[in-house]
Amino acid sequence: MQAIHDAELENWHDYEVQSRKEIVALLRQIGEKKQLIRMKIKGEADVCVTSVLEVDPESGLFILDRSINREQNERILRAGQVMCETYLDKIRILFRAGGLQELEFQGTAALAANIPDSLIRLQRREFYRMPTPVTNPVPVLVPMPIDLGGGSANFPLADISCGGIALLDNKLMLNSTIGQTFTGCRIELPEIGTVNTSLQVRNALDVTMLNNKTSRRIGCMFVDISRANMAGVQRYITKLERERNARLAGLI
């Protein structure tokens, strides 16, 4: 699973489910299919893996399995709210679980949480990476540190999704350490405009190009991207999909 970030819930309003009936149904399906849930306390690095044991809409609670780590359980209860991530039929689900309390369920200690008021349900296609033009690459402008001359350097965009991008660092200029965050980046999308966002490195791979030179492909996740900028990303992906479909149909 991908890393959970609290900011993600703010970025995905277009995929928010607010119907109480649908939320209860999704939680029940997650429990029935015994899907594992990653539960993360804000500000902490470790993650508790749990599962849904019961959903009770009358009490407004759903029951979760406890962590086998006593200290982790204590931290979860003190926090009162955790971020949760799981998958259901290959669809990513994100939500906050609040009002956490300890209780006994079928003779075993468990955790209860309030049924969330909303959750994020991301179809697989939301993270489908769309290749971008090679002959006239889209520029990604990344601010450079003073010791590298300052200003902004231009990096070719390799692909794009609603979750992030991959760029090519042909001169191996960027710090590609996992978790490294580049703030104030600009992606100049043709016919769409400039997308402003921070980018966090999630993976990096050295690749040999056709000219036998080495480049580095850096996969980045959008961080703190606004709804307006995300809308621009979505419009550009739709544009690329239409162009690809037209090529396949022999129309262009």
Salt bridges, closest charged atoms under 4 A:
ASP6 OD1 - ARG96 NE 3.28
GLU8 OE1 - ARG92 NH1 2.94
GLU10 OE2 - ARG96 NH2 2.97
ASP14 OD1 - ARG227 NH2 3.34
GLU16 OE1 - HIS13 ND1 3.73
GLU44 OE1 - ARG75 NE 2.86
ASP46 OD2 - ARG75 NH2 2.57
GLU74 OE2 - ARG70 NH1 2.78
GLU85 OE1 - ARG38 NH1 2.99
GLU85 OE2 - ARG92 NE 2.71
ASP89 OD1 - LYS33 NZ 2.80
GLU102 OE2 - ARG66 NH1 2.53
ASP159 OD1 - ARG129 NH1 3.02
ASP159 OD2 - ARG217 NH2 2.26
GLU188 OE2 - ARG186 NE 3.86
ASP206 OD1 - ARG216 NE 2.65
GLU241 OE1 - ARG125 NH2 3.16
GLU243 OE2 - LYS239 NZ 2.82
